[in-house]
């Protein structure tokens, strides 16, 4: 039996929406700010598909993700089509002088992890990690903005 866990975190980034969107929508750059993401490769034959690799604490997972909804400067929504079951969305809110980035991630706990870790403990680790990822993204965007 597997359970789905879902987490939502957000961060305010003091840069224009256009830059936030450009940085985030370049999926292959995500390992620069997402701690557990080792690599992302967008498939040449279908740019809505990307191959992801997650590595943390001796665990390695891969999945093929499909963008199911994309509205520029508003939302990127995805779901896995093979590998580690996950889905989610990143939403963008323009606040004139800043941007809000809200990330929602849902995933099925693989059987082995469910046996090893309490779901609440795992959920707390994941939520604090993706919050830190968004804070690293904010810092990355601020540096990119200062350099432009």
C-alpha positions in Angstrom: 0.0 0.0 0.0 1.3 3.4 -0.9 0.2 6.8 0.4 0.3 10.2 -1.3 1.9 13.1 0.6 1.4 16.7 -0.6 3.3 19.8 0.4 2.9 23.5 -0.5 5.5 26.1 0.1 6.1 29.6 -1.2 8.6 32.4 -1.3 8.5 36.1 -2.3 11.3 37.0 -4.8 12.2 40.7 -5.2 12.7 40.5 -9.0 10.4 41.0 -11.9 8.0 38.2 -13.0 9.6 37.9 -16.4 13.0 36.9 -14.8 11.4 34.6 -12.3 9.5 32.9 -15.1 12.5 32.6 -17.4 14.7 31.1 -14.7 12.1 28.6 -13.4 10.8 27.5 -16.8 14.4 26.4 -17.8 13.9 23.0 -16.1 17.5 21.8 -16.7 18.7 24.5 -14.4 16.7 23.2 -11.4 19.6 21.3 -9.8 21.2 24.7 -9.2 18.7 25.4 -6.4 16.9 22.1 -5.7 19.1 20.1 -3.3 17.8 16.6 -4.0 17.5 17.0 -7.8 20.7 15.6 -9.3 19.7 16.2 -12.9 16.9 17.2 -15.3 17.0 16.6 -19.0 14.3 17.9 -21.3 13.7 15.4 -24.2 14.5 16.8 -27.6 11.7 14.9 -29.3 9.1 16.3 -26.9 9.8 19.4 -24.8 6.8 18.7 -22.6 8.7 15.6 -21.3 11.7 15.6 -19.0 13.8 12.9 -17.3 14.4 13.7 -13.6 16.9 12.1 -11.2 16.6 12.6 -7.4 19.4 11.5 -5.1 19.4 11.8 -1.3 20.7 9.8 1.6 21.7 6.8 -0.5 18.3 6.7 -2.3 18.1 7.3 -6.0 14.9 7.7 -7.9 14.2 8.7 -11.5 11.0 9.5 -13.4 9.7 10.9 -16.6 7.6 14.0 -16.1 5.1 15.5 -18.5 3.9 19.1 -18.4 0.2 18.9 -18.4 -0.6 22.6 -18.1 1.6 25.6 -18.9 0.4 29.2 -18.8 3.4 31.6 -19.1 4.1 33.6 -16.0 1.2 31.9 -14.2 1.6 28.1 -13.8 3.6 25.0 -14.7 1.7 21.8 -13.8 3.2 18.3 -14.2 2.7 14.7 -13.5 5.1 11.7 -13.7 4.3 9.3 -16.5 6.8 6.6 -15.3 9.2 6.1 -12.4 8.6 7.7 -9.0 4.9 8.7 -8.9 4.6 12.4 -8.4 2.6 15.5 -9.5 2.4 19.1 -8.7 2.4 22.7 -9.9 4.4 25.8 -9.5 2.3 29.0 -9.5 3.6 32.5 -10.1 2.0 35.7 -8.7 3.1 39.1 -10.0 3.4 41.7 -7.2 4.7 44.5 -9.4 8.1 44.9 -7.7 8.3 41.3 -6.7 7.0 37.8 -7.5 5.5 35.1 -5.4 6.5 31.5 -6.3 4.3 28.8 -4.8 5.3 25.2 -5.2 2.9 22.3 -4.6 4.4 18.8 -4.8 2.6 15.5 -4.2 4.2 12.1 -4.3 3.6 8.5 -3.5 5.8 7.1 -0.8 7.7 4.1 -2.2 7.0 1.0 -0.2 10.6 0.7 1.1 10.5 4.3 2.5 7.1 3.8 4.0 8.5 0.8 5.9 11.6 2.7 7.1 10.3 6.1 7.9 7.2 7.5 9.6 5.2 9.5 7.1 5.1 12.5 9.3 8.8 12.5 9.8 9.4 12.1 6.0 6.9 14.8 5.2 8.6 17.2 7.6 12.0 16.5 5.9 10.5 17.0 2.4 8.7 20.2 3.3 11.7 21.8 5.0 13.8 20.8 2.0 11.6 22.2 -0.7 11.1 25.4 1.4 15.0 25.7 1.5 15.0 25.0 -2.3 12.6 28.0 -2.9 14.9 30.2 -0.7 17.9 29.1 -2.8 15.8 29.9 -5.9 15.1 33.4 -4.5 18.9 33.9 -3.9 19.6 32.6 -7.4 17.1 35.0 -9.0 18.4 38.0 -7.0 21.9 37.3 -8.3 20.6 36.9 -11.8 18.8 40.1 -11.5 21.8 42.0 -10.2 23.9 40.7 -13.1 21.5 41.8 -15.8 
